[in-house]
Amino acid sequence: MSYEKSISDQYMHGSLLKTIEAGLPKIGKTPETISIEDLSLIDEFHIGGRQATDNLIEQLNFSNQKHLLDIGCGLGGSARYLADKYDSCVTGIDLTSEYIEAGNILNKWVGLDNKITLRNCSAVSMPFPDDYFGGAYMLHVAMNISDKPLLFSQTHRVLKPGAFFGIYDVMRFENGELSYPVPWASDSSTCYLSSPAEYKKALKQAGFEVLDENNRREFALQFFKNVRKKVMANGGPPPIGLHTLMQESAAIKTKNMVYNISQGYFAPVEIIARKSI
């Protein structure tokens, strides 16, 4: 089995769209009435959800960009949010075909299929011309990519001069044995955590200027604490949510995430970079 297929298979659900459709009546929605905000419960598959997306995007100069790139787009939640927020076109890429197929249908549900294109392809071999996009971002993606220099060189190639690149990834800090599974890896064979220093080195080698770095550890711990309180208050998780994607492993993956962050082994980090003019 190829490396990329093993990553893709790890995220496969099997009946994702049907499961989402089955959950809609429980939140009083249909494909005709569902909103981008409703879908954010399930399609912002990263620590902090929509709040984390907002925090990253506010640091990027995307408001006047007409074509953005979402690297590792998953179901396309962030792409839908940005397309609506900035009236931009967004192209999303992801290895997991089921996510791409379901995401393109979700785009139609919310009337954004004319602005968003989700494609099943690799982030280390992007099928786009040079200087093509006005900005790019990725949310919890490179933990599954071993060759970060290649990832960042590809991103640099397809961005226009002066374009911003926002990263929100889980990055390695203290040494120690990680508890698995976590949302992006069942074991160490598909987990490629790197330190912020390693990210910045690879970005600079690719030709980016690194503008800022923000450790979001405390934000992450508070986020998980709030989620736990809400689940306990409601007597269980909502009808659709990130647990829908992770299925029966959701509880143990979340528990391990909190443990690993609490121990200082890893934490979500934002890095803001820009392609030189």
Disulfide bonds with the S-S distance in Angstrom:
none
